[in-house]
Amino acid sequence: MRFGANKWVSQRQYFPALRRAKISHIRFHDLRRTNIALRIEQGQNTKYIQNQLGQASIQTTLYRYGHLISDVNTEEAKKLDSILGFDCEAELGTTLPSDRAAFLHE
């Protein structure tokens, strides 16, 4: 929502709703970013988020909000490590199981 484009909505609906909820002024854009952050934290598909935002390109979505995905990437990397048999708790981050380590060093 652009307040310049539809000032009536901001003056007649958004700001009165904030007052009724006893919330100090919050930019509408902050609500949008919070919504996106929560969606990313829940693991929603970035293509779905892009469509919900109405952005023409997934690159735009990833450029603007990609920094929020790092925690999700960590969790996905741990899942992959587990599938491959890596020890995620090792001192150096990941180590090969002994049978795979021997295979790689032959």
C-alpha positions, 0 to 999 in steps of 0.5 A, a space after each residue: 500500500 502506498 500512502 501517497 497513492 491512497 491517502 484515504 486508506 491510511 487516514 481512515 483505516 490504518 492510523 485509526 486501527 493503530 490508535 484503537 490497538 494502542 500501538 504507537 505509529 508504525 510504518 505500513 512498510 514495517 508490517 510488510 517486512 515483519 510479515 515477510 520475515 515471519 513467512 521466511 522463518 516458517 520456511 514458506 517457499 520464496 516463489 510463493 512469497 514473491 507472488 504474495 508480494 506481487 513482485 514480478 521477479 524472484 530476483 527482486 524478492 531474494 535481493 530485498 529479503 534474502 538476508 533473512 533466509 540465512 537461518 533457514 539455510 543453516 537448518 537446511 544445511 544441517 538436514 543435508 549433513 544428516 542425510 549424508 552422514 556428517 557430524 554437525 556437532 563436530 568442532 570444525 563444523 562437519 566431518 566425514 564418518 570414518 568409513 567415508 573419510 577412509 574412502 576419500 583418502 585412498 
